[in-house]
Amino acid sequence: MATGPDELSVTDYGPNPQNVDVFWTNTFSLTVNKWLQVTYNFDLIYDDDVRQFGPKKNVAAAQMRSLLAIGLAAKF
């Protein structure tokens, strides 16, 4: 068990450009009028270590998430 900085071990796996992970977020905000606000959020995630697609659940693929929020705003 490491107890200090001189006892830590670092494993260098080297550059591996084919296994790049991507987390890309886009957020769009719109104020419709004095009381109404709309926000749209789109996330694109690609992680080579997460393999949950394909017929045998062993293929890495892009994952997408989309969120639409509509809210009321009030000033006190």
N, CA, C and O atoms as a printed pandas DataFrame, in Angstrom:
     atom_number atom_name residue_name chain_id  residue_number  x_coord  y_coord  z_coord
0              1         N          MET        A               1    0.847   -1.178    0.000
1              2        CA          MET        A               1    0.000    0.000    0.000
2              3         C          MET        A               1    0.887    1.233    0.000
3              4         O          MET        A               1    1.813    1.339    0.804
4              5         N          ALA        A               2    0.604    2.164   -0.899
5              6        CA          ALA        A               2    1.395    3.388   -1.010
6              7         C          ALA        A               2    1.035    4.349    0.118
7              8         O          ALA        A               2   -0.137    4.595    0.400
8              9         N          THR        A               3    2.077    4.886    0.756
9             10        CA          THR        A               3    1.839    5.840    1.839
10            11         C          THR        A               3    2.444    7.200    1.557
11            12         O          THR        A               3    2.191    8.145    2.305
12            13         N          GLY        A               4    3.224    7.329    0.519
13            14        CA          GLY        A               4    3.840    8.608    0.197
14            15         C          GLY        A               4    4.109    8.713   -1.282
15            16         O          GLY        A               4    3.980    7.732   -2.014
16            17         N          PRO        A               5    4.494    9.932   -1.741
17            18        CA          PRO        A               5    4.699   10.102   -3.175
18            19         C          PRO        A               5    5.872    9.298   -3.733
19            20         O          PRO        A               5    5.885    8.987   -4.924
20            21         N          ASP        A               6    6.848    8.957   -2.909
21            22        CA          ASP        A               6    7.979    8.179   -3.405
22            23         C          ASP        A               6    7.646    6.697   -3.539
23            24         O          ASP        A               6    8.438    5.944   -4.106
24            25         N          GLU        A               7    6.509    6.264   -3.038
25            26        CA          GLU        A               7    6.113    4.863   -3.103
26            27         C          GLU        A               7    5.028    4.598   -4.147
27            28         O          GLU        A               7    4.579    3.461   -4.292
28            29         N          LEU        A               8    4.604    5.632   -4.873
29            30        CA          LEU        A               8    3.570    5.443   -5.880
30            31         C          LEU        A               8    4.179    4.858   -7.144
31            32         O          LEU        A               8    5.288    5.226   -7.533
32            33         N          SER        A               9    3.470    3.966   -7.772
33            34        CA          SER        A               9    3.937    3.405   -9.036
34            35         C          SER        A               9    3.003    3.863  -10.147
35            36         O          SER        A               9    1.783    3.866   -9.986
36            37         N          VAL        A              10    3.581    4.246  -11.259
37            38        CA          VAL        A              10    2.814    4.704  -12.409
38            39         C          VAL        A              10    3.081    3.738  -13.556
39            40         O          VAL        A              10    4.232    3.464  -13.899
40            41         N          THR        A              11    2.021    3.235  -14.134
41            42        CA          THR        A              11    2.145    2.327  -15.267
42            43         C          THR        A              11    1.947    3.118  -16.542
43            44         O          THR        A              11    0.925    3.782  -16.715
44            45         N          ASP        A              12    2.910    3.053  -17.425
45            46        CA          ASP        A              12    2.822    3.754  -18.698
46            47         C          ASP        A              12    2.366    2.770  -19.762
47            48         O          ASP        A              12    3.084    1.832  -20.108
48            49         N          TYR        A              13    1.165    2.997  -20.277
49            50        CA          TYR        A              13    0.642    2.136  -21.323
50            51         C          TYR        A              13    1.031    2.628  -22.708
51            52         O          TYR        A              13    0.769    1.946  -23.699
52            53         N          GLY        A              14    1.642    3.783  -22.794
53            54        CA          GLY        A              14    2.073    4.326  -24.076
54            55         C          GLY        A              14    0.917    4.912  -24.857
55            56         O          GLY        A              14   -0.244    4.724  -24.493
56            57         N          PRO        A              15    1.229    5.616  -25.923
57            58        CA          PRO        A              15    0.157    6.196  -26.731
58            59         C          PRO        A              15   -0.620    5.115  -27.466
59            60         O          PRO        A              15   -0.036    4.187  -28.026
60            61         N          ASN        A              16   -1.910    5.239  -27.458
61            62        CA          ASN        A              16   -2.779    4.282  -28.124
62            63         C          ASN        A              16   -3.884    5.071  -28.826
63            64         O          ASN        A              16   -5.002    5.145  -28.316
64            65         N          PRO        A              17   -3.591    5.659  -29.983
65            66        CA          PRO        A              17   -4.537    6.587  -30.597
66            67         C          PRO        A              17   -5.850    5.962  -31.050
67            68         O          PRO        A              17   -6.822    6.694  -31.237
68            69         N          GLN        A              18   -5.929    4.686  -31.230
69            70        CA          GLN        A              18   -7.184    4.084  -31.655
70            71         C          GLN        A              18   -8.174    3.929  -30.511
71            72         O          GLN        A              18   -9.325    3.566  -30.755
72            73         N          ASN        A              19   -7.774    4.189  -29.279
73            74        CA          ASN        A              19   -8.669    4.056  -28.131
74            75         C          ASN        A              19   -8.965    5.399  -27.480
75            76         O          ASN        A              19   -8.963    5.503  -26.253
76            77         N          VAL        A              20   -9.216    6.414  -28.270
77            78        CA          VAL        A              20   -9.520    7.736  -27.741
78            79         C          VAL        A              20  -10.961    7.760  -27.247
79            80         O          VAL        A              20  -11.860    7.284  -27.941
80            81         N          ASP        A              21  -11.190    8.309  -26.059
81            82        CA          ASP        A              21  -12.531    8.483  -25.520
82            83         C          ASP        A              21  -12.990    9.908  -25.815
83            84         O          ASP        A              21  -12.211   10.856  -25.714
84            85         N          VAL        A              22  -14.260   10.046  -26.181
85            86        CA          VAL        A              22  -14.816   11.342  -26.535
86            87         C          VAL        A              22  -16.048   11.602  -25.687
87            88         O          VAL        A              22  -16.924   10.744  -25.575
88            89         N          PHE        A              23  -16.116   12.785  -25.091
89            90        CA          PHE        A              23  -17.328   13.248  -24.411
90            91         C          PHE        A              23  -17.566   14.668  -24.891
91            92         O          PHE        A              23  -16.873   15.596  -24.472
92            93         N          TRP        A              24  -18.539   14.838  -25.765
93            94        CA          TRP        A              24  -18.787   16.120  -26.406
94            95         C          TRP        A              24  -20.173   16.596  -25.997
95            96         O          TRP        A              24  -21.160   15.882  -26.175
96            97         N          THR        A              25  -20.246   17.810  -25.447
97            98        CA          THR        A              25  -21.496   18.373  -24.963
98            99         C          THR        A              25  -21.814   19.660  -25.713
99           100         O          THR        A              25  -20.953   20.525  -25.876
100          101         N          ASN        A              26  -23.040   19.775  -26.160
101          102        CA          ASN        A              26  -23.552   21.002  -26.775
102          103         C          ASN        A              26  -24.746   21.464  -25.958
103          104         O          ASN        A              26  -25.640   20.675  -25.653
104          105         N          THR        A              27  -24.760   22.747  -25.603
105          106        CA          THR        A              27  -25.874   23.319  -24.856
106          107         C          THR        A              27  -26.356   24.575  -25.560
107          108         O          THR        A              27  -25.573   25.472  -25.869
108          109         N          PHE        A              28  -27.645   24.623  -25.804
109          110        CA          PHE        A              28  -28.273   25.782  -26.421
110          111         C          PHE        A              28  -29.325   26.314  -25.462
111          112         O          PHE        A              28  -30.205   25.571  -25.028
112          113         N          SER        A              29  -29.239   27.597  -25.130
113          114        CA          SER        A              29  -30.201   28.227  -24.229
114          115         C          SER        A              29  -30.917   29.341  -24.973
115          116         O          SER        A              29  -30.308   30.087  -25.740
116          117         N          LEU        A              30  -32.219   29.442  -24.735
117          118        CA          LEU        A              30  -33.034   30.432  -25.417
118          119         C          LEU        A              30  -34.027   31.016  -24.425
119          120         O          LEU        A              30  -34.733   30.284  -23.732
120          121         N          THR        A              31  -34.072   32.331  -24.364
121          122        CA          THR        A              31  -35.086   33.009  -23.577
122          123         C          THR        A              31  -36.204   33.402  -24.531
123          124         O          THR        A              31  -36.017   34.254  -25.400
124          125         N          VAL        A              32  -37.367   32.780  -24.368
125          126        CA          VAL        A              32  -38.485   33.004  -25.274
126          127         C          VAL        A              32  -39.147   34.338  -24.978
127          128         O          VAL        A              32  -39.352   35.152  -25.879
128          129         N          ASN        A              33  -39.478   34.559  -23.727
129          130        CA          ASN        A              33  -40.036   35.838  -23.308
130          131         C          ASN        A              33  -39.643   36.085  -21.851
131          132         O          ASN        A              33  -38.709   35.459  -21.350
132          133         N          LYS        A              34  -40.327   36.965  -21.187
133          134        CA          LYS        A              34  -39.958   37.366  -19.823
134          135         C          LYS        A              34  -40.024   36.200  -18.829
135          136         O          LYS        A              34  -39.273   36.180  -17.854
136          137         N          TRP        A              35  -40.900   35.243  -19.064
137          138        CA          TRP        A              35  -41.105   34.154  -18.103
138          139         C          TRP        A              35  -40.686   32.771  -18.592
139          140         O          TRP        A              35  -40.599   31.843  -17.788
140          141         N          LEU        A              36  -40.432   32.614  -19.856
141          142        CA          LEU        A              36  -40.206   31.281  -20.408
142          143         C          LEU        A              36  -38.778   31.140  -20.950
143          144         O          LEU        A              36  -38.314   31.966  -21.736
144          145         N          GLN        A              37  -38.094   30.076  -20.513
145          146        CA          GLN        A              37  -36.748   29.775  -20.987
146          147         C          GLN        A              37  -36.695   28.324  -21.469
147          148         O          GLN        A              37  -37.321   27.439  -20.883
148          149         N          VAL        A              38  -35.940   28.096  -22.542
149          150        CA          VAL        A              38  -35.798   26.757  -23.125
150          151         C          VAL        A              38  -34.310   26.440  -23.211
151          152         O          VAL        A              38  -33.506   27.277  -23.620
152          153         N          THR        A              39  -33.955   25.219  -22.819
153          154        CA          THR        A              39  -32.577   24.753  -22.914
154          155         C          THR        A              39  -32.570   23.391  -23.606
155          156         O          THR        A              39  -33.356   22.504  -23.273
156          157         N          TYR        A              40  -31.671   23.246  -24.571
157          158        CA          TYR        A              40  -31.497   21.967  -25.264
158          159         C          TYR        A              40  -30.055   21.518  -25.059
159          160         O          TYR        A              40  -29.121   22.286  -25.288
160          161         N          ASN        A              41  -29.880   20.283  -24.631
161          162        CA          ASN        A              41  -28.560   19.733  -24.346
162          163         C          ASN        A              41  -28.389   18.438  -25.140
163          164         O          ASN        A              41  -29.249   17.558  -25.103
164          165         N          PHE        A              42  -27.271   18.332  -25.858
165          166        CA          PHE        A              42  -26.980   17.140  -26.648
166          167         C          PHE        A              42  -25.582   16.647  -26.277
167          168         O          PHE        A              42  -24.612   17.398  -26.382
168          169         N          ASP        A              43  -25.476   15.403  -25.850
169          170        CA          ASP        A              43  -24.195   14.801  -25.476
170          171         C          ASP        A              43  -23.884   13.655  -26.428
171          172         O          ASP        A              43  -24.754   12.852  -26.766
172          173         N          LEU        A              44  -22.638   13.594  -26.848
173          174        CA          LEU        A              44  -22.141   12.494  -27.671
174          175         C          LEU        A              44  -20.978   11.863  -26.916
175          176         O          LEU        A              44  -19.999   12.539  -26.600
176          177         N          ILE        A              45  -21.086   10.568  -26.627
177          178        CA          ILE        A              45  -20.089    9.867  -25.824
178          179         C          ILE        A              45  -19.590    8.660  -26.610
179          180         O          ILE        A              45  -20.383    7.875  -27.131
180          181         N          TYR        A              46  -18.276    8.520  -26.688
181          182        CA          TYR        A              46  -17.681    7.314  -27.263
182          183         C          TYR        A              46  -16.571    6.864  -26.331
183          184         O          TYR        A              46  -15.603    7.593  -26.112
184          185         N          ASP        A              47  -16.705    5.683  -25.790
185          186        CA          ASP        A              47  -15.704    5.099  -24.906
186          187         C          ASP        A              47  -15.423    3.687  -25.403
187          188         O          ASP        A              47  -16.316    2.840  -25.418
188          189         N          ASP        A              48  -14.186    3.437  -25.807
189          190        CA          ASP        A              48  -13.824    2.136  -26.355
190          191         C          ASP        A              48  -13.913    1.030  -25.305
191          192         O          ASP        A              48  -14.071   -0.139  -25.655
192          193         N          ASP        A              49  -13.814    1.385  -24.022
193          194        CA          ASP        A              49  -13.867    0.381  -22.958
194          195         C          ASP        A              49  -15.289   -0.084  -22.660
195          196         O          ASP        A              49  -15.475   -1.163  -22.096
196          197         N          VAL        A              50  -16.289    0.705  -23.023
197          198        CA          VAL        A              50  -17.682    0.337  -22.784
198          199         C          VAL        A              50  -18.200   -0.353  -24.034
199          200         O          VAL        A              50  -18.372    0.277  -25.077
200          201         N          ARG        A              51  -18.443   -1.632  -23.924
201          202        CA          ARG        A              51  -18.903   -2.426  -25.069
202          203         C          ARG        A              51  -20.271   -3.001  -24.729
203          204         O          ARG        A              51  -20.381   -4.030  -24.063
204          205         N          GLN        A              52  -21.309   -2.319  -25.195
205          206        CA          GLN        A              52  -22.660   -2.752  -24.861
206          207         C          GLN        A              52  -23.574   -2.828  -26.074
207          208         O          GLN        A              52  -24.791   -2.941  -25.925
208          209         N          PHE        A              53  -23.002   -2.768  -27.274
209          210        CA          PHE        A              53  -23.809   -2.817  -28.479
210          211         C          PHE        A              53  -23.429   -4.043  -29.303
211          212         O          PHE        A              53  -22.433   -4.709  -29.021
212          213         N          GLY        A              54  -24.223   -4.328  -30.311
213          214        CA          GLY        A              54  -23.970   -5.476  -31.176
214          215         C          GLY        A              54  -24.739   -6.690  -30.703
215          216         O          GLY        A              54  -25.334   -6.666  -29.626
216          217         N          PRO        A              55  -24.735   -7.754  -31.495
217          218        CA          PRO        A              55  -25.528   -8.938  -31.148
218          219         C          PRO        A              55  -25.045   -9.642  -29.875
219          220         O          PRO        A              55  -25.853  -10.228  -29.155
220          221         N          LYS        A              56  -23.750   -9.592  -29.591
221          222        CA          LYS        A              56  -23.223  -10.242  -28.390
222          223         C          LYS        A              56  -22.806   -9.234  -27.329
223          224         O          LYS        A              56  -22.106   -9.590  -26.381
224          225         N          LYS        A              57  -23.226   -7.983  -27.475
225          226        CA          LYS        A              57  -22.895   -6.912  -26.523
226          227         C          LYS        A              57  -21.382   -6.753  -26.367
227          228         O          LYS        A              57  -20.889   -6.559  -25.256
228          229         N          ASN        A              58  -20.649   -6.835  -27.471
229          230        CA          ASN        A              58  -19.189   -6.738  -27.391
230          231         C          ASN        A              58  -18.618   -5.712  -28.374
231          232         O          ASN        A              58  -17.450   -5.801  -28.751
232          233         N          VAL        A              59  -19.430   -4.748  -28.787
233          234        CA          VAL        A              59  -18.987   -3.744  -29.753
234          235         C          VAL        A              59  -19.092   -2.361  -29.126
235          236         O          VAL        A              59  -20.108   -2.016  -28.522
236          237         N          ALA        A              60  -18.039   -1.579  -29.273
237          238        CA          ALA        A              60  -18.087   -0.192  -28.813
238          239         C          ALA        A              60  -18.763    0.654  -29.878
239          240         O          ALA        A              60  -18.527    0.461  -31.070
240          241         N          ALA        A              61  -19.602    1.589  -29.455
241          242        CA          ALA        A              61  -20.302    2.462  -30.401
242          243         C          ALA        A              61  -20.587    3.797  -29.736
243          244         O          ALA        A              61  -20.468    3.934  -28.518
244          245         N          ALA        A              62  -20.957    4.765  -30.531
245          246        CA          ALA        A              62  -21.283    6.091  -29.996
246          247         C          ALA        A              62  -22.607    6.031  -29.243
247          248         O          ALA        A              62  -23.544    5.340  -29.644
248          249         N          GLN        A              63  -22.654    6.769  -28.148
249          250        CA          GLN        A              63  -23.865    6.886  -27.354
250          251         C          GLN        A              63  -24.304    8.346  -27.404
251          252         O          GLN        A              63  -23.476    9.252  -27.307
252          253         N          MET        A              64  -25.590    8.569  -27.553
253          254        CA          MET        A              64  -26.111    9.918  -27.642
254          255         C          MET        A              64  -27.164   10.143  -26.576
255          256         O          MET        A              64  -27.935    9.246  -26.234
256          257         N          ARG        A              65  -27.177   11.369  -26.056
257          258        CA          ARG        A              65  -28.194   11.744  -25.070
258          259         C          ARG        A              65  -28.701   13.124  -25.447
259          260         O          ARG        A              65  -27.916   14.019  -25.760
260          261         N          SER        A              66  -29.991   13.290  -25.419
261          262        CA          SER        A              66  -30.617   14.550  -25.777
262          263         C          SER        A              66  -31.569   14.952  -24.659
263          264         O          SER        A              66  -32.314   14.120  -24.142
264          265         N          LEU        A              67  -31.542   16.223  -24.288
265          266        CA          LEU        A              67  -32.373   16.712  -23.192
266          267         C          LEU        A              67  -32.983   18.044  -23.587
267          268         O          LEU        A              67  -32.275   18.951  -24.025
268          269         N          LEU        A              68  -34.283   18.163  -23.436
269          270        CA          LEU        A              68  -34.986   19.408  -23.685
270          271         C          LEU        A              68  -35.635   19.846  -22.387
271          272         O          LEU        A              68  -36.409   19.099  -21.789
272          273         N          ALA        A              69  -35.322   21.051  -21.956
273          274        CA          ALA        A              69  -35.871   21.571  -20.709
274          275         C          ALA        A              69  -36.613   22.869  -20.993
275          276         O          ALA        A              69  -36.115   23.743  -21.704
276          277         N          ILE        A              70  -37.797   22.979  -20.435
277          278        CA          ILE        A              70  -38.601   24.198  -20.547
278          279         C          ILE        A              70  -38.908   24.654  -19.129
279          280         O          ILE        A              70  -39.430   23.887  -18.320
280          281         N          GLY        A              71  -38.583   25.898  -18.836
281          282        CA          GLY        A              71  -38.758   26.355  -17.466
282          283         C          GLY        A              71  -39.369   27.730  -17.385
283          284         O          GLY        A              71  -39.303   28.528  -18.319
284          285         N          LEU        A              72  -39.960   27.979  -16.248
285          286        CA          LEU        A              72  -40.531   29.276  -15.945
286          287         C          LEU        A              72  -39.532   30.056  -15.108
287          288         O          LEU        A              72  -38.917   29.507  -14.194
288          289         N          ALA        A              73  -39.370   31.330  -15.417
289          290        CA          ALA        A              73  -38.436   32.187  -14.684
290          291         C          ALA        A              73  -39.214   33.291  -13.985
291          292         O          ALA        A              73  -40.148   33.864  -14.545
292          293         N          ALA        A              74  -38.818   33.574  -12.770
293          294        CA          ALA        A              74  -39.469   34.647  -12.015
294          295         C          ALA        A              74  -38.390   35.393  -11.221
295          296         O          ALA        A              74  -37.463   34.784  -10.688
296          297         N          LYS        A              75  -38.524   36.690  -11.156
297          298        CA          LYS        A              75  -37.602   37.510  -10.364
298          299         C          LYS        A              75  -38.322   37.982   -9.118
299          300         O          LYS        A              75  -39.463   38.441   -9.183
300          301         N          PHE        A              76  -37.648   37.867   -7.982
301          302        CA          PHE        A              76  -38.235   38.299   -6.704
302          303         C          PHE        A              76  -37.506   39.500   -6.182
303          304         O          PHE        A              76  -37.847   40.015   -5.117
